[in-house]
Amino acid sequence: MNSTATRLSWAAGVLAALVAGPYALAADSPEACGHDTGLTLPAGFCATLFADHLGHTRHLVVAPSGVVYVNTWSGRYYGNEKPLSGGFLVALEDTKHAGSADVIKRFGATPQSGGHGGTGIGIYDGFLYAEMNDKIVKYRLSTASIVPEGAPVDVVTGLPLSGDHPMHPFAIDSAGTLLVDVATATNACQQKNRQLKSPGLEPCVELETRGGVWRYDANKAGQRFSPADRYATGIRNAEGFAVDNGTHRVFVTQHGRDQLHTNWPDIIKDQTQEATLPSEELMLLKAGGDYGWPRCYYDPFVNRLVLAPEYGGDGQKAGICADKLPPVAAYPAHWAPNAALFYDGSKFPSHYHQGVFIAFHGSWNRAPYAQGGYNVVFQPMDGEHAAGNCEIFADGFAASEKSPDKAPHRPSGLALSSDGALYVSDDVGGRIYRITYKAGSNPSGTTVACPSNTAPAEVVNAMHAGPPEGTHANAGREAPLPPGITHAMVALGDKIYHGESGATCTGCHGGAGGGSTLGPDLSAGHFLWSDGSVSGLAATITKGVAEPKQYRSPMPAMGGAQLTTDQVKAVAAYVWTLSHSK
């Protein structure tokens, strides 16, 4: 476009703004953003790609200088994938003020030094704090380099690492209070974790050292994790901290428990409730507060905490849960709130002031129904209470299909910079997005409400978007079959694997059996708990895997369903064909 045309276009835009009002100059076109990130945002907001391919980026923070620091993770959670070379901590700087990082440096612990990375990261009083294995350490920030100077100093050591939730997100308020999430080692404190009809332990000894938030002093070195330092209890996994430094209030997100129908089909009888129970939560953190885990979960159908089946619940009664602290807001089940941010900035429209942004990593436990989350939402607040329902702020991270095995990006961290930009990290592709607001647009007319927490579950896209007989990569070619197995049996196993009869196979192993961060690849021909024969696979499916060798989530017996012997054999036959299809 020549300069004359450009001036005419600009003048026309100004004239339209004068006629239509103060919100008409929306700079939300792809050209205004530089390039398309695939995200959808309210009018006036722009997303650009700040960095990419950084590893499994978890939480992040922005220094007063504008340098972005991010913690990355590896290990069992990501299928023992080989981490990138260099340290697990990454410093990023945009020296050209172009909206993307042109200087990227890695530092900190490496695999060679015994590091596995982490989630938590923060800045306080000239120091960068980071989770590293079972520690929280701090580095002194340097004015000469974006990489901190000197060796790290141990702030807290001895944090628990075992079980389902080995991460330690944290927050530091303006007074130097260090609040650390020490999440649970199990799903619901059962005698046998995630297993059918296994009762809850009484007492739940795990609560002595897990399932809550611990408080330490960010100014002190050499502190040692202790049960005596518990600040709040009954929180399964508080990955997101939203700190309001103006009032010293702290909001935390709660990852609700999994597998209610799977583990207790005689009590939670409706299969669709595997996808709708329980709600995820936003809670106001209080000293000495008890939020109910493992005895309680939040039921959106009755809008209160309900007693868990592991502790005598019948799916209705509240029991002791009537005395536990309820959430200030609830969200659709299993969306996985991985980060939260209290918005105390001034660059976004007033609609967003004093509210909370939440990054939902995305579900796996809604199978065989459509997965949900994989987005960033905004929760309006009125002091300590939610002011209405949440809104979808940023979507499109998962592209065409929201599932753990196919989503190219999953939101994991949130940070706000002094120049008004909101940064969002992704722990699949290692991407960091930068979201800004262009003055003059009115986002309120383009917001999208979050779906109802009680919306009925829908069948997964892969089960209803194609032909009834399904689509198969090997169509037209005769697939190999083991002795004694028919094509009809494999077809039955295919249906059960993809959700018929309540099996949850796709949630961990993916729709095509290619594996995910929760379960191994079934198509590679290598099995961790079987010799690969139909009988061997059937035995593993029947018994389940209570203690996986390389993955963090146990496999329930029969995939969490009530299968007959013939159905188990059919699933085994189908898995056998997956492993012989290459």
N, C-alpha and C positions, 0 to 999 in steps of 0.2 A: 504494500500500500504506500503511495507517495505521500509527501508531507502535506500537500494541500488537502488530500482526502482525509488524512489523519486529523487535521485541524477541523474540517467540516464535521467528521464523526464525533469529535470531542464536543464541539459546540452544540450538536444535536442532542448529545447526552445531557449537557448542562441545561438546555432548554426543557427537556423532558423532566429533569429533576425539579425545576422551578414550577412546572405545571402540576406534577404528580405529588410533590411533597418531599420531605427530608429523607425518605427511605428509598427513593427511586433509583439512586445511583448505586446499583449493585455490581460489585466487582467479583462476580462468582463464575465467570466464564472460564473455560480451560485456558484461554490465552492469558487471563489475569494470573493464573496459577503457574504458568510456565510449562507444565506438562501434566498429563493425567496420571494420578496415583491409583485410580479405581475407586476412590472413596466418595461417598455421597454425604453432603453436609448441608446444614441450613443455609439459606440465602445469605450472601455476604461473607461466608467463610471460605478459606482457600487452603488446600492441603498440598504441600510439596514434599519431595523425597529428600530428607536431610542426609541420610546415609543408608547403605544396604550391605548385605552379606557380611555382617559383623559376627556371626555366630548366634547362639541362642540368647539374645538380649532380653533381660528380665527387667528389673527396675532401673530407673535413671533419675538424674538430678542435674540441674543447671546452676553453675556457679554465678556469682555476681558479675564476673568477667564475661559471661556468655558462653563459656566452655561447657560442653555437655559431657557428663560422665555416666557410664553405664556399666552395670555388672552383668556378666554372662555366666551361663551355667552349662554343665555337661553331665556325663555319668549315666547312671541307670535310667534316669528320667527320660533321656533322649536315646535309649537303646544302645548305650555305650558307644555312641557315635564319636569319632575322633575329633577333638576340639581343634580350633585354629591354632597356629603357632603363635607364640607370644603369650603375654599374660591374659588373665581372664577379665581384667578391668580395661576399659577403653576410654580414652579422652578424645573428644572431637571438637574442632574449632572451624568456624566459618570466617576466615580472615578477609574474604572478599565481599562479605555481606550480601551474598547471592542466594541465601536460603538453603544452602547445602554445605556440608563439611568438606573442606579441601585439605585439612590436616587431621590425620587419624593416627593415634599412637596407642599401643597396647602396653600394659605394665601390670605389676602385681604377681601373684602366684601363678605358676605354670604347672602343667601336668608333670613335668620332670621334678618339680619341687614338692610334689604331693598335692597340688591344688586341684579342686574340682569346680571352682567358680562358686557363684551364689546368686541370690536374688536381691537382698537388701542393700541399699546404698543411700547416703545422705551427706549433707554438708552442715557443719556447725562451727562457728568461731574460728574460721581459718583452717579447718581440717576436713578432709574427705574421709567419711566412715564407710566401711564396706563389710558385708558378710563374706567370710572365707572359711569354708568347711564348717567346723564347730566353733568358730570365733567371729567376733566383730572387732575389726581393727581400724586404726585411723592413720592417715597419712597427712603430713603438713603440706598444705597447698603452697605452690611456689609462684612468685611474681615473674620469674625468669623463664619458666617453662610450663606448658599445660600438664606435664607429667609431674606429680608431687615429688618432693625431695625427701631423701632419707628412707630408712627402713620403716615398716609399719610398726605401730605400737598396739599391743593387745589391750583392748578395752574390756571385753567379756570373753571368757573361754569356757569350754566344757558344755556347750549347747548340745542337746540331744540330736542325733542324726538318723536314728533307726526308723523303720516303718514307712507308712504311706506318705508322710509329709515331712521330709527332711529339711525344708527350707526355713529361713529365718528373716522374713521381711521385718523392717523396723521403722520407727519414726523418731525424730528428735524435735522437741518443741523449742520455743525461743528462750526458755529458762534452762535448757540443757538436760531435760528429762528424756532419757532413752527408753522407749517402749519397744519391746521385742515380742514378736509372735513366735510362740513355741507350740506348733500345731500338733495334732494327735498322731499317734503311731498307727491307729486303726480307724475303721469306718465308724463303728458304733460300740466299741469296747466289748465285743462279743468274746465268749470263750474261745471260739474259732473265727478269726476275722473273715467277714464277708461270706460266711457259710450258711447254708439253709437251716433255718430255725435254731441257730445257735444262740442261747440266751446271753444276756449281758452279765458281765462280771460284777459281783457285789461283795465288797466295794470295788469300784473301778480304780484299781491301784494306779493305773496310767495317769489319773488326774493329779497325782502328786508331783509329776514332773512334766506333764504335757497338757494340751487342751486349754490354753489361756494366753494371757499377755503378762510378761515379766517387766519389771521396772528397774532401771539402772541409771547411773549418773554418767553422762557423756564426757564430763570433765575428768573423770578418774580412770586411771589405768589399772590393770591387774585384777579386775573384778572376776569372780568365779560364779558360774551358774549355780543357783541353789533354789530348792523349793520355797525357802523363806522369802524370796524376792518376788513371788507371784503378786501381780497387781489385780488381775481379774481372772475368773475361771469359767468353765463351761462353754468354751469357744473352740469349735472343731478346727477351724483354719482361718485366721484373720489376716489374709494376705494384704488387704488394702487398708492403709491408714490415711485418713483425711484430717489434717490438723488445722484448727482455727486458732491461730496465734493471738488474735484479738481478744478472745475470751478464754483461751486455754482449753477449749473443748476438743475432744478427739472422737471422731467417728471411725468405726472399723467395719469391714465387710466380713460376712460369714459364708464360707462354703458349706452349704447344707449337706447332710449325709446322703449316701447313695443306697440303692438297691432295697427299697422298702418292699415293693411287690416281689422282687426276686427272692429275697430271704424269708418273707412272711406272706406267701400267697393265700394262706388260710385266713389271714386277718385283713391284709390289703388286697382284696380279691380282684379289683378292677385293674386289668393289665395296663390300661392307659395311664393309671396313676404312677406308674414307673416314670412317666415323663412329666408329671405335674406335681409330684410331691418329692421332697418338701421345698418350700420357697428358699431362695437365697435371701440374705438379710443385710441391712445396714443398721448398725447398732451404735448407740451412744455409749462410749466406754466410761465406766465408773469404777473408782477404786473399791475393791472388795466385791464387785458385782458378779453375780452368777447368772449366766445366760442359758444354762440348761443342758448342754451336751454332757453325757451321751443319752440322758434320760428323756430329752425333749426335742421335738422338731416343730417347725412352724408350718401349719396347715392353712393354705390360702382359702380353702373352702369354708372354714369356720373362723378364719381371721384370728387365730390364737395359737399358742404353743400347745402341743398334744403329746401325751405320754407315748414313748416309743415301745414297740412290741417286745423288744429285748428286756424291758423292765415292767412287763405286765400290761402294756397298753392294748386297747382294742380298736384303735383307729379313730376313736371319738373322745374318750375321756381325757381330762387335763391332769388329774391327780396332782402330784407335787409340782407340776409345771405351772400351775396357777400362781406360784410364788416366785417364779424365775423372771428375769428381766426380758421383756419383749423387744423386738426390733422397732426402730423408728420408721422403717420402710421395708417392703418385701418385693421380691422380683421373681420372674419365672424360674422354675426348678432347673438346677444343674447348669446354669449359665456360666458359673465359675468366675466370681468377681476377683480378679487378680490384683487390681490396683484401685486406689481412690485418691481424689484430689479435692481439697476444699478451695473453691475459687474466691480468692481475696484480691484479685487483680483489678485493673481498671480499664483494660483495653477492649474487653468484650462488652456487648450491650448490657444494660442494667438488669435484664431478665436473668442473667447468669450470676450476678453478684450474690455472694454468700450462699451459693448452692454447692453441690458435690458432683463431680464427674467420676464415673466408675468405668473401668475397663473390664469387660467380660471376655475372658479367655475362650469361652465356648464349651459346650457340653459334649459328653460322650455317653452318658447314662440315660438318654431318652430313647435309645433303640428299643423296638424296631420303628419308632416314630421319628419324625424330623428333629434333628438336632437344633439347638438354638444358642443365642448369644453371638460371639464373634463380632462384638461391636463395642462402641463407647456410648454410654448413656449419660444424660444429665438429670440429676434429681434436685428439683427446687426445694429450698428449705425455708422454714420460718423459725429461726432460733434453733431449738433442740428437736423440732418436729418437721416431718415432711410436709411440704406445701403442695399437695397434689401428686399426681402420678408422674413417673419418669418419662423422659423423651429420648428417642434414639438420636444421638448427636452425630455420630460417625459410623457408617456401615460400609460394607464392601470389602473388608479385609479377607474374607473367605472366598471371594469371587463367586463362582457359580454354585458352589455346594458347601454348606456348613457341616463339615464333618472333620474329626481329628486326623483322618488319614488323607484328606484331599485339600483341606484349606491351606493355601500357600502362605497365609499370614494370620496370626492370632494375637490380638492386643494383650499386652502383659504389663506395661508400665506407663505412668503418666508423670509429667513434670511441667512446671510453668517457669518461664524465663521472665526477667525484669522488663524485656521489651514487649511482653504481652503474648508471646507465642506459646502454644500448648504442644508439647512433644509427646508422641505415643510410640512405644517400642513394640516390637513383634518378635516372639521367641521361636518362630519357625524358620523364617528366611533371614532373620537378623536385620530387619529393616527398622529405621526410625523415621517417622513422619513428623512434619512441622506444620501445625495448623494455626493460621492467623485470621484476623477479622479485618475486613475492609470497610471503613466507616461509610455510612450512608445507606446501608441495607437494613431491612427489617426482618430478622430471622423468625420472629414469633409467628408469622403467617405460614412458615414452611416447616415447622417442627412436626415430627412424626411421633405419636404416642407409643409408648411401649405396649406390647400385647398384654392382655389380661393374664394375671397369674393363674386364673382358673380356666383359661381357654382350652377347649378340648384338644387332645393330642391328634396330630395328623400323621398319616402313613408317610414313611420316608420317601423322598422324591424318586429314588431308584426303584421303588416298588410299584409306583403308579404312573410314572411319566413315560414308560416304555410299553411295548406290546406285552400282553398277558404272559406269553411264553418266555419273556425275557430276551436279553441280547447277550450273545456269547462270542468271545473273540475267536473261538475255534469252530464257529458254525460252518457246516459243509465238510468238516473233517471228522472222522470217527475218533472220538476220544478214547484213550486206553482205559481199560477197566481191570480191576483186580479180580482174581478167581472168585466166583460165587456172587458177584455184584452185577446188578442190572442197571440199565440207564434210568429206569423208573425209580430205583432206590437213590441214585445220585440226584435226580430231579427233586425228590422229596427232601434230601439233605440240603440242597440248595435253598429251598423255601424255608426250612427250619433255621439254617445259618443266617438268613436274611430277615429273621424276626417272627416267622410263623411259629406258633406254640409258645411264644414268649422268650425265646432264646436271645441273648444279648451279644452274640459273637461279633457282630460288626462293630460294636462300640469299642472293642480293643484291637481286633485284628483287621478292621477296615472292610469296606464293602466288597473289595476284590481280593481280600485275603493277603494284601501286601504288607500288613502290619502297621503299627503306629507306635507312639511313645508309650503306650500302655500294654501292647502285646506284640509277639514276634510275627514275622513274615511266615505265612503258612504255605507260600508258593515256592519257597527256596529249596525245598527238599531236605532241610536240616531241622530236626526236632529236638527240643531240650528235654522232653519228658516221655519220649516214645521212640520205638525203633522204626516208626513210619508205616508200619503195617496197619491194615484196617482194624485188626483186633487190638493192637497196641494203642492206636488213636482212640478207639472206643473206650478202652480202660481209662485213659487219661481224662476223657470227656466225662465219664461216669463219676470218677473220683474227684475231679477238679484238681487245682494246683494251689495248695494253701500257702506255700512259700516259694514263689518264683525265683529262679536262679539269677535272672538278669533283668527282670522287670519289677516295678514297684507294686503293682496291683495283683492280688490273688485272683485266680480264676475260680468262680463258684462251680460246684458240682453241676453237671449237665448244662453248663452255660447259664445257670440261674433259672432254668425252666424245669417243669415236671415232664420229663420225656420217658417214653416207653423204651424197652430194649431195642425194638426195631427202629425207632426214631434215632436213638443214639448211633446205631450201626449205619443209618443213612447219612447222618452228619459226618461220621468218620469216613465213609466212602466218598462223600463230597470233598472233604479236606484232602483225601488221598489223591483225587483227580486234580486238585489245585497244585499239589506238589509234583505232579507228573505232566503238567501242561506245557512246560517249557522245553 
